[in-house]
């Protein structure tokens, strides 16, 4: 119970788990005593969950959030005290329904101690793990943002130089390149990492539109020395993927291919419940240390590798084509909901 809020579904899940454990213990106790289930016994068990667990948990959580109580011993003392009071209230109600004695203060203190300690430790551990996960995610997002900030000026510089070269003799081509550049930058800004949030996923179709506009700018720079082919099943166009996940890989291939004409193939295909992405070229390929991950193989690869850390079971794989010797970059993503 640190100063980290629980989502609504997490709150309900915790309350449900505690209730299930309480009912399981009560049922075991009834069976061992040979007691027959009655309406009063069932109602007493429900009241135990409400007064002994749910109310103390909800009230203490609200107090911690409202008054920003960050001291965990104080958090526990408050929770323990509320559970003791809940136990006393339940004892009074229980005595009236089952004709048994009400709990004394000592009994309430004894009953509440192990339950309050166990619940508090488990929730505190869960919140600590959640905080560590969020901090790791924020560090990864900051790393991605930094890497993108290094890549964008490089792309802008090359694009503006290309446009400037077209302006004197091919103004229409220059105008088209300006439109493409504006569209690519708009797409990049729309789906950039901002305010520590992961950008929303986009359809493969929208990603390809932006990627084609980027490719047109690059092909204007290199002319016939750069050929980029796409092999994508139309049925996959509605699948959703992280935005700007492919462009850094193409940028890396163009920069490090060192072969002219450079031929880049982009393949997206379905494998069971995953989408497989592969970018290959006929360039000089990766060095052995790049494949083994012992050296920095390029800014574009670093961006994609960092971005894939935010996805489930996604890893960037590097290799060389056994026939052409060119570089091969691949990764797989678990298929999610399709864009309507």
Secondary structure, DSSP 8 states (H G I E B T S, - for coil): --S----HHHHHHHHHHHHHHHHHHHHHHHHHHT----HHHHHHHHHHIIIIIIHHHHHHHHHHHHTT---HHHHHHHHHHHHHHHHHHHHHHHHHHHT-----HHHHHHHHHHHHHHHHHHHHHHHHHHHHHHHHHHHHHHHHHHHHHHHHHHHHHHHHHHHHHHHTT-HHHHHHHHHHHHHHHHHHHHTS-BTTB----EEHHHHHHHHHHHHHHHHHHHGGGEEEEEEE-GGGTT-EE-TTSSHHHHHHHHHH---SSEEEEEEEEEETTEEEEEEEESSS---HHHHHTSS---HHHHHHHHHHTTSTT---EEEE-TTT--EEEEEEEE------
